Each structure stands twice: as C-alpha cells, then as structure tokens.
Amino acid sequence: MMPKEQHNLRLTFFFIHMTSILVYGQIPAPPQQQPIALLNATVHSVTSEPIETASMLFDKGKVVDIGTNIEIPSSAVKIDLKGKHVYPGLIESHSQLGLTEIGAVDVTNDYAERGDINPSVRAEVAVNPDSEHIPVARANGIALAVAAPRGGLIAGRSALIMTDGWTWKQMTFKAPLSMIVNWPNMGTYGDDDASKQQQERITKRIELLDKAIEDARGYMKALGSPTTDARFSRTDVRWEAMVPVLRGELPVWIEADSLLEIEAAISWADKHKLKVVLVGGREAPHCADLLKQKDIPVVVTSVLSLPSRRDADFDEPFTLPLRLYVAGVKFCIASGGASAVRNLPYHAAKAAAYGLPKDEALRAITLYPAQIMGVEDRVGSLEKGKDATLIVTDGDPLEITTRVHELFIQGRRIDLANKHKRLYDKYRQRYRQTDARETPAE
C-alpha cells in the first residue's frame, strides 16, 4: 500500500473512532483527585478588585488560597493561564434546563403535572443528565442552574443543579430550593360582561390558592396535635411538601409581572406569612418601595425581550435591572427556558449596555443569585473555603467574543465539548478533505 493511501486509511479510522466517542457524549468528571494550581491569571472574585498575575490553589473541591505569592504543594497540577481570566461559575436563576428537550415533542418535556395544585412535584428527579442543552450551557460558563417546574397555580418545588453529573442525585446542589407559584393573570379585556366573567375566574383561582394554604395548614396542625397518633395518620404528600413553606423554611417564588399582579401576590403572601421571591417582575420598579420594605428580591427573566405594553419604552426590559438597582431592590438576572440558558451572560451584558454598572451585571449572574438562594457560603464568588466552581476565559464573559476555555465544578475539570462544537468541527473537516471539495465545472 502506498504511503498516501496508508495515511488516508489512518485518517479514516481516526474519524470513525472519534465519531463513535462523540455519539455517546461527554463523560462526567470524577471528583478532584489532587491539588490544582492556576497560575499567572487575572482572578475576579466579584467581591473585591481583580488580582492580576495571581495564582489560585484548590483541593478536594474547595478553594485553598488566592494571591500573588501563595504556597503551592509539589503534588499540585500546575496550569499556566498567562493572559487568561478566572471568574466564578455563572448561575442561571430560573429555567427548565434538563426538564425539556424539544418543545414540540411532548415526550421530551417533563416540567409540569396535570392540575393546578402540585406542591409535591420535585424538579430534580425529572432532570435528564443526558440533555443536549446542558453541555451547550456549560460550554458558555454556566456552572449551576435552577430547574423549575411550570404549569398550574402551585407548580411544585424547584432545585439548584450542577451542569455535570451521571445522575440527577449527583447533579443536585440544593433541593428543594423553592416552591413555585404562578400568580393568575389579572388582566381583563372586552365588554363589561366579558370583563366580569374574567374577574370571577381570577377570584376563583386566588380562592383556590387560599384553600390550598388552609388545607396545608390544617394538615400541619393535625400532625402536631397531641391527640393525633402518627402511626395511624394518613400522609398527604401534597400538604407534606407545604409544611416547610408554612414554617418559613422554604421560600415561595411567585411568578408575576404586572403591577396589579405583583401587589396582589405580595398581599396574599403577607396574609399567609410566607417568605417570597418575585420572579419576572416586569413592572416591579413601580412598586420598588414595597419590595424594598418587605425585603423581596426579584429574579429578572426578561432582559432580552420586547416591551410588555404598546405604550412602554422600547428599552423597558433592557433597563429593568438598572431601575431595580437604583431603587435599592435586591435582584439577579436569569435567561429562562432551556435551550437559551447559554445566553445568560448576554442578558447581563444587555443590562450593562443600558446603564447597569458592569460589576453589578456580573454579580447579577454570580454572587446575587447565590445570595437569593441562600448558597453564597459555597458559590457565587471566589474566596477561600468556598467551592472551586469557576471558569477560565480569554476575556470578559459578558462579551460575546469571549471564549470559555475551562470550567471547574467543585474542583472537577469539566469536558466542554457539546453538540454545537461537534457540528462545527464536522463541517470544518468537510472542506479539508480533498474528496469532499467541489471542482468547478470547466
């Protein structure tokens, strides 16, 4: 066989081998086996000024030290990052990542149950670790994401998941994270009769929410009664899931956008003494004083979107984070959905382009989500003792031209390959292979 033919044959076997590997996707990373030292990088902790030409040491999944003159053990794996930047892993605050694959194919969607009252739903158990959306998201720096159920009035319990792992149990970072409540749309339209019917429907749905709380409270009271024998009492999984909510241990994340809906939802939560986080909040700045007084944070899910009303300014969604920031309301930024989670940094970038200070935009997808979720002691910033969950980039992660070179989750070095990259590499090869080139007609 001629040398050229041997070379072509080896190339063929190589591509067959690579294709067989890619078909099965990425292998989740094992736990960190030895210390890792990142050298000569600019480290952005987000809680203090960036440190240039710095080193970071982490071991057993935790940050050991950060600085320009730290002690590095001889057993450490040293990675020179000259010219690179290190940031905390990005956090998606509200999505259906892992719960849906193809919107138009029902069997790939597992984010909602039938009925209006489903507090016992657990989002984490429905997460598909092999979803194609997960590696695409993490390739752009998303280390953690909230998987939230949808549908009905009380949709169920959300979970904070890591974007790498063999099973949903390995991926779960915190569960339950919150109880998701979809506040009824309170808009009415049409003539007086139509408007009256719509108002009656709204009232009935709010009454349904009230009844759910009352039934859950009655269940909790019965469990605590000295006359109730636990051996013979019947467990109701729906109301059992509501007990931490009523005790104030689990917050209620209420999805509401209009001013009328937000005020009604806060009034309802006050009546039942519930801990609240507002999700969406398109008109939240109009009741900023109320939100600040009640210490209610806002998960902004609509930066890259259209205005909510015909008479609204074109940049209404772009300036929403800025207006909340100026008003002193706690907030974070989310992308929502599943396939679009990879765009999370660009939602923050749009807010920065419309006035939000750039450091605040970065915190809105790192530190602030962690604080709102109560996990800031582990993630959201780069500090000693926290999880070594971080990204290595060649520039500002809010810039669309920036590339994420490395992702570490709890010290584990994550494979950043994904379907998008595979297709890119595939079609680059098409024109590199002589027999695939098109010869112009003579």
Secondary structure, DSSP 4 states (H G I P E B T S, - for coil): --HHHHHHHHHHHHHHHHHHHHHT-PPPPPPP-S-EEEEEEEE--SSS--EEEEEEEEETTEEEEEESS----TTSEEEE-TT-EEEEPEEEEEE-TTTBS-TT-GGGB-S--SSSB-TT-BGGGG--TT-THHHHHHTTTEEEEEE---SSSEEEEEEEEES--SSHHHHEEEEEEEEEEEPPP----SSHHHHHHHHHHHHHHHHHHHHHHHHHHHHHHHHH-TT--TTTPPP-HHHHHHHHHHTTSS-EEEEE-SHHHHHHHHHHHHHTT--EEEEE-TTGGGGHHHHHHHT--EEE--SSS--SSTTS-TTHHHHHHHHHHHHT--EEE---SSTTGGGHHHHHHHHHHTTS-HHHHHHTTTHHHHHHHT-TTTSSS--TTSB--EEEESS-TTSTT--EEEEEETTEE-----HHHHHHHHHHHHTTSGGGSPPPP-
